[in-house]
Amino acid sequence: FFIALHDLGKADLRFQLKASEAMAAAGRDIVKDRDHEIALRDIHSFDHGHAGIAWAAREYRAWLEEDDADQAIWSRWHVWLAAVCGHHGDYPQPAFEGLTGLEADEALMECDRVARQELVHAFEVLILRPAGLSLQDLPPVCSLPARALLAGFCASCDWLGSNTDEFAYRAPDLALGDYLRAQLNQIESSRMLVRYGLLAPAKDYAGLAALLDTGKGETLRGVQTLVDALPATPGLTFIEAPTGSGKTEAALAYAWRLLTAGVADSVVFALPTQATANAMFERVEAFAAKVYGQANVLLAHGKRDFNAGFQQLVERGQRRTRQGDEEASVQCAEWLASSRKRVFLGQIGVCTVDQVLLSVLPVRHKFVRGFGLNKSVLIVDEVHAYDAYMYGLLGEVLKNQWACGGSAVLLSATLSTALRDKLLAAWNSHAAQEEDAPYPALWHATGGATHPLTVADEHRPPRREVGIECLRLTGAYPDEDLQARIVSAATSGALVAVVVNLVDDAQRLARALREHLRDDPGIKVDIFHARYRFADRQDKEAAALAHYGRHAPRTTGRILVATQVVEQSLDLDFDWLVTQICPVDLLFQRLGRLHRHDREHRPLGFETPCCTVLT
């Protein structure tokens, strides 16, 4: 009922004057200077959403035939109307300067007043009475999270309903009820919600093993063995396990279970950086094909238009086969791809975490993002990697997910007890076991005390010892002796990573190492940091994955000089790691790129993992 009132403010002369030809076609031939003196700027700037709630505040007593002296009724109507009348970006207030007192014919303004009242009563007959309700029934309390959910849903519906390719303007030649039924039949028969990428049924859950490369001997390990023990109910789930232990597959498998159970409609995967989001975007394409067969995979961050893979999906989704069906199994509808506001409305959204946090910041259409999140399984990777301000915002996101019955999965290799407790509190939960929490483990919070699931001994990752060499060097910068060792390691076939904390140091070191290898062009020195033009950074990122990734050829040695961009969510595997000193949680992340995968052969001298830390 309230969604039907979202455009109530259009029953106002100022809005109708925006399209005088349509008004003339409807039999209202209104002439300036004869019928009104409304300035052109007032017509162009007229906000019908704001006006809708303002007119309702002024006229609702007449609609309901109630006095409402204490405004008990309006206190309920106000929240519902603010949600639907704010579908153009903000929640409007009922105060509207210049709402009345127009310089226009009194008969025209009375005609608009009657039209608004008749609209309200028509929707009462069409929507409320079949449900056994009337205007006199008090609406239920609408909480703030519910208001945001309703506003996002209404805005999404409004975007679709305003598409004149689907819903052409027509004369009012049908009764309102007949028109509504005809449009509902058209929406269903044309599969409109499917065509616009909003609906796609998930296939039955086939187990986590379906996401693994069993042909190469991959089997369930560590926390992956616990996924099927989690309840398929809304909640907050933590997956805490070492780097490279399959947390991503565990999270996606659990999301698949929730999709199959009808607990969620879609998946949103948030990552700390654009580089990690781009890498994850490629990984979820295969997941989308297995879970949906044909789905909308969307990417959202500030430089997504430079991502070649995403643009190819957009173009592929615009093509049609002779049968008129989408050509690709992973298809990104143009309508969804046209705005980062809509990234969470498809089946799978991959984004940087800031896109998620915008749902609780004072920005326009934040509730559209919130609506998409509430209907999704929200997965946040590297949840330890943010600052105090971002954790405050993430806590608000989790509160909204909990209030709206949503789900969230948080991944980390180095999550502190204090941070876990803070995030659990946002879900109205707490750890039942404060001391000596197990690791690795899964936590599933639904409110109240939460107990972890522990990994059975036979599935625990093997104890991993890393040799640590500490070198005290001027400026923690590799001297000539260490540079010579790095070159020698690469010459012997090792893939070596040198991680420094400043771009300037990375550039200087790469130049020095290339000078060392001037007479050996077969050994390459690559550099990867965040200070490139984005188009160049895309190439550098792809090259790093191609030369040092899981399936990279390991026939010759190679050196990668990088900054912090390599330490999280990128599937890189080095034989030797040299790193400048850094906070210990980040050091663990960097160690996650060292001997990341089991291999039968490593270069001589690098059979066991060793990290050199520069101080």
N, C-alpha and C positions, 0 to 999 in steps of 0.2 A: 504493500500500500504506500509506504513512504517513498520507495524507489519510484513509483508512478508519479509522485509529486515533485520529482527532482527538477523539472523544468517549469514549475508553477509560475516563476517570474517571467516567463515568456508571454503570459496573459497580461501584458502591460503595453500601452501605446508606444513607449519608447523602443521596445524591442521590435514591435511590428513595423515600425517605421524604418528599420534596417533593411527591409525588403518590401518596398511599397508596391512592387508589381505583384508579389504574392498576396498582399492584402487586397489589392484591387480585384484579383481573381477570386478572392473569397467574398467579394461583394461589399468591401469597405473602401470606398473611394474617398480618401482623406487628402485634403489639399492644405499646404502650408499657407499661413496668413488668414485663411478662411476658417479652418478647423482647429489650428493649433499654432503656437509660437515657440515650439521647442527648438532650441539651438542644435545645429548639426553635431557639435562636439558632445552634447549630452546624449545624443542618439548613439554615436559611435562608442562612447565610453560606458554605456549602460551595461551593468553586470547583472544578468538575469538570475544567476545563482544567488547572489546577495539579496536581490530584490525579492526572490521567492520566499526566503525565510522572514524577511521584513514584512511582506504582505501577510504572511501567515500569523505573525505575532500580532498584527493589527486586526485581523479579521476572524481568527479561529473561534472566538466566542460566538459569533453569529453562525458559523458552520455547525458548532456543537450545541448551540442553544443553551449554553452554560455561562454563568457569571464568572466563575473561577477567580473570586476575589483574592484568594491567597496564592494564586498562580501555581497551585499544585499540579493542575493538568498541563500547563505550559512548561513546567520544569521537566516533564517527561517528553512532550512533543519537541521541545527545543533541541535536545541531544540528537534525536532521530532525524530531524530536519537539517541540522547542521551537517550531519554525515552525508545526506543525499544532495543537499544544495551546494556542497563544497566540491562537487565532482570535477570542477575546473582547476583544482589545485589547493585550495585553502578552506578551512572551516569558517564560514561567515557568521557574523553576529547579527542579531535582529535590528540593531540600530542602522538606519540608512538615511543619510542626509539628503534631503530633497525628494524623498519618496512621494510625498503628496504636494499639493499646491502647484501642480503643473498649469502652465498657460495653455489650456486646451478646452475644448467643448466639454461641458459637464456630462452630456449624454454619452460621449465616447468613453469617459472615465468610468461612468456607471456601467456601461456595457462590459468593460474589462472586469469590474468588481463582480458582476453577475457571472461572467465566464469562469472566474476563479472558483466561485462558490459551486457552480454547476460541475466543474471538473472534480472537485473534492467529493461531491455527492455521487457522481458517476463512478468514481473509483471505489467508493464505499459499496455500491451495488455490485460492481464487477469483481471486487477482490475480498472485501471484508465479510459481506453477508454469506457467501458460500462457505466461509470458515466459521460461521456462527457468531460473528462479531459485528459491532456497529461503531460509529464515530463516538458514541458515548462511553465505550469501553476504554479504560485507561491503558495506554501502551505499557509494556513491561519496562523495567529499568534497563537502560542501555549503558553499559560500562564503557570506559574510555577505550580499552582494547577492542570491544565489540563495535564501537563507533568507527574506529579505524578500519576494521575488517569490512564493515558495511560500506564505508566510503570508497575503499579500494574496489570492492565488487561493483558498486554503482558506476564508478568512473570507467571501469573496464567494459561494462555493459553499454555505457553511453558512447564510448569510442566505436564499438561495433554497430550500435543502433544508428549512429550518425552517418554511416557509410551509405551514400545514395546509390552506389552500385548494387547494394543488396536490398535497400529499402527506398524505393523511389517515392518522391512526393506524389500524392494523388488527391483527388477531390474526396470529400467525406461522403462517399456514396454507400458505405456500409455502416451498419450499427457497430458501436464500439466493440461489443463482445464478439461479433462475427469477424471484425477486422483482426482482433487479437488472435483468434483461433486460426485464421488464415495465415497470419505471420508465423505463428508457432509451427504450423505444418510446413511452411516454406523453410524455416530454419532447420527442422529435422530432416526433411526430404533432401535438402541440398547439402547436408552434412557441414553446415556452415562453421560450427565450432571446431570441427576437425580440420577443415580447410584453412582456418585461421590459426591453427596450431595450438588451440587451447585444450583440446581433449585428445587423448590417445590411451586406450586400455593397455595396461602392462600384462605381459605374458606371465604364466604361472612361475613361481620361484623354482629355479632348477638347482639351487645349492651354490655355495661359494666356489666349488670346484669348476663350475661352468665359466667362471671369470679367469681361471688360471690356464696357463699354457701346459696342459698335461702331456702334450707331445714331447716337450722338452724336460719332462720329469718333475714338473712343479706339483707339489702336494700341499694339503692344508698344514699350516704350521702356526705355532704360537697362539696369539689372540684369535686367529682365524678359526680355530677349532671351537671357539665359544660362541660364535655368532648365532648359531641355531638354538643356543640355550637362552638367548635373550627373548623376553616376551614381545610379541608383535603388537605392542600398544604404544600410544604416544608417550614420550618421555625425553629426558636428557641423558644421553649416553656418552661416556668418556671411553676412548680407546687409548690406553697408555702402553706403549711398547717401544723397543729400540728402533732406530732408523733402519730402513730396509727390511723390516719384518712383516710387511704386507698389511699395514694399517689401512691404506687406501682401498684395497680389495675388500677388506673386512667391512669398512664403512659402506661401500657401494652394495655389497651383498645384503647387509642389514637394511639399507634403504630399499632394495628390491623386495625384501620380505614385507616391509611396511606398505609398499605400493600394491603388492598382491593382496594384502589383507584389507585394502581399502582405507588404511589409516592416513594415507597421503596421496596426492595426485601427481607430484613431481619431485625433482631433486634440485637443490641449489648447492653448489660446491664453491666455497669461498677460500681464497688463498692469499698469502701475504703480499705477493708482488705480481707485477704484470708478467714477468718471465715464468713464474711458477703457474700462473693461470693459463698462459699459452701452452705450456707443457701438459697440463691437466686436460685442457680442451681436446688435445689429440688423443689422450687416453680414454676419455669418456665416449668418443665416437663408437668404439667397439662395444662398450657397455650399453649404449643406446640401442645398437642393433640387436643385441641379445635380449634386452628387456622389453623394448617396444617394437622392434622390427622396423618401424617407420616413426621417427620422432623429430621433435624440434630441439636442436642443440644450439644454445645461444651463449655468446661470449660478451662480457661487459667489463670494460675498464677504459681508461682515458685514451688508449691508443689501439683499441680493438679494430678500427678500420684499416690498420696497417697489417693485420694478421691475415696472411694469404689463405690459410685454411678456412677461416671463418667466412671470408668473402667468397670462396669457392662454394661453400655450403649455401650461402645466400643465393648465388647465381643458379646453382643446381636446383634449389627449391623453386625457382621461378619457371623452370622448364617443365613441360608436360609430355608424356608419351602419347602415342596415338589413341590410347584408351582414355586419355584425360587425367590419368593418375600422376602423383608425384613420381619423379624419375628416381630419386635416391632413397635409400633406406634411412639415411639420416638427412632430414630435410628441414631447413630453417625458413619458416614462412616470412615473407617480406614484411608483412604487417608487424610481426613480433620483432624482427631485426631492425626496424626503423627507429627504435628508441630504446635507450638503456633503461628507461622507466618500466618497460615491458619485459625486461630480460627474465623475470621470474614467473612469467605467465605461460611459458612453454613447458616442455617435459623436463628438460635438463638445462640449467643455467650454470655457467662457469664464470666466476667473477673475482675481482679483488675484493678484499673484505670491506673496503670503504663503501662499495655499492650496497652492501648489507646494512652498514651503519647509517646510511642516509635514510633508512626507514624510520629512524627515531630522531632525526635532526629536523630543525624547522625549515624545510625546503618544500617547494611545491610538489604536489603529487607524491609525497612520501608514503601516503597510505596505499598507493598502487603497489609499491615495492613491498609494503607490509602485508598486503593481501596475498601477493605471490609467495612470500615467505611462509605465511600461516598455513597455506595449503601444501607446503613442500616439506620434505626432509632437508633441513639445513645442516650441511656438513662444513665445519670450519677446520681447516688444516693448520698445523703449526700454531696451535692456540696459545703457546707460550711466547710467541714472537712479537707481542704488541706492547704498547706502553699503558700507563695508568689511565690516561684519558680514554683510550680506545676500549680498555676493559670496562670502564664505566658505561660506555655506549653499548658494548656487547651484552652487558648485564641487562640493559633495558630491552634489547632485542630478545633475549631469552625470556624475560618476564612476559613480553607480548606473546611469544610462542607458547608459553605455558598457559596463559590466560585464554588463548584461542584454541587450545587442544592440539597444537602443533608438535613437531618433533625436532630435535637437534642432536647432532653427533659431533663431538669435539675430539680432535686427534692431536697427540703430542708424544714426543719421546722424552721430554724433560719438564713435565708439568710439576710445579711445586705444590705442596700440600696447601699452603695459604691461598694460592690462586684457585685450586680445585674447590676449596671450601667457599670461596667468594662466588664462583660460578654456580655451585650447587644451591647457594642461598637465593640466587636469582630465580631458581626453579622451585622455591619454597621447600628445599630439601637440605639435608645435612648428612655427612659421613657418619655411619654408625661406628666405624673403626678409625679412630683418630691416629693412633700410634701404629707404627710399623705396617702401613698399608702395603699390600703385595705389589710386586712389579715383575713382569707385565700383568695388566689386569683390565677388566671391563667393569664400568659402573653404569647402572641404569636407574635413574632417579625419576620417580613419579610423584614426589611429595613425601615429606617425612624422612625417616632414617633410611639410609641407602647402604647396602652391603656390596662389596666388590665380588666379581667372579674372578677366580684365580685360574691360571693356566696349569694343567696337569704337568707333573714333572717330565713325562715322556715327550711333551710338546713344547717345553720351554726351549727358547733359543739356546744353543750351546754357549757355554761360558767363553767369552771372547776377550783375549788379552791383547792389548796394543802396547807395543814397546814405545816408550816416550823418551825422546832425546831433547834435552833443554840446552839451548845455546844462548849465551849472553853476548849480544852484538850491538855495536853502536847504532842507535835508532831502531833496534830490532829488525835491521835490514840485512839481507844476505850479503856476506862479504865475498871476496874473490874465491876463498877456499870452498865455501858452500856453493857458490855458483858453479865451480868446477865439478863438485860432486853431483849437482843436479844434471849438468850436461852429460857426465859419465853415466848416470843412471839411465837417461834417455837413450844414450848410445847403446847400452846393453839391452834395450827393448822395453824399458819400464815406461808406464804412463804416469807422469809426475804432475801433481798439483801444487802450486805455490799460492797460498791465499794471504793477501795483505789487506790492510785496513783502509788504505787511501788509494785513490785512482792514480795520483801522481807517482806513488811508489810502484804501482803496477806497471805504468808506462815506462818508467825508468828501468825497472828490472827486466822487462821484456826486451827492451833495446839492448841491454847488457848481455843477456843470454843469446840473443841473435848474433851479436858480435862474436861471442864464443864459438858459435856454430857456423860462422861464415864459410869455413872450408868443408862443412858437412851439410849440404843442402837437403839431404834426405831426412834430417831431423827437424821438425817444425816446432816453432814456439808460437802458441796462440795466446790471445789476451781477451778477457771478458770482464766488462764492468758496466756500470749504469750510465756512463757519460757519453754515450753515442747518440747520434741521430737515431730516431726510433727504427727507421728502415734498416740501418746498419746493425742496430742491436738485434733485430730479428734474425739477421744472417749469422751474427756471432752466437746467438743462443742455439740456433739450429746446428751450427758447426760444432759447438761444444757437445751436444747430445750425439751427433754423428761420430765424433772422434773419440769420445770418452764415455759414452753411454753403455747401457747393458749389453747391447748387441753390436757394439763397435768392433771393427777389425783390430786385432792386437798383434799385428805382424811386425810393426816397427814401433820404436819408442816415440814419445811426443811429450811436450811440456805445455801445461796450461797455467798462465799467470792470471789470477782472478781476484776480485774483491768479494764482499759478502754475498753477491748475487748467486754464488754456487752452493751456499751452505744449506738451503732448504728446498725441499720438494722436487729437486731435479735428480733424476736417476742416473748419477754419474758414478764411475767405479775406477779408482786410482790405485796404482801399486805402491806409491809412496806419497805422503802428504807432508808438506812444509807449511807451517802457518805462523803468522805473528800472534802474539799473546792476545787473548780476547776473553770476555766473560765466559765462565765455565759452561753455561748452558749452550752458548754458541759454539764452544769448542767441541762439545758432544755432537752438535749438528754437523760440524765439519768432519769429525771422525766418521760420521755416517756415510761419507763418500769414499772412505778408505776400505779396500777389500770388501765392498758392499755385497758382492755376489760370490758364491762359491765357484771356484774355477779349478780345473785339474792342474793347470800349469800357470805359474807366475814366473817372471824373470828371475834369474839366479841372483840371490841376495835379497829378494823381496818376497820370499815364500810366506813369511809371516808379516802381519801389518806393523808398520812402524811410522810414528808421527814425530816430526822434528818441530819443536815449539821455540820460536824466537822471542827473546825478552831483551 
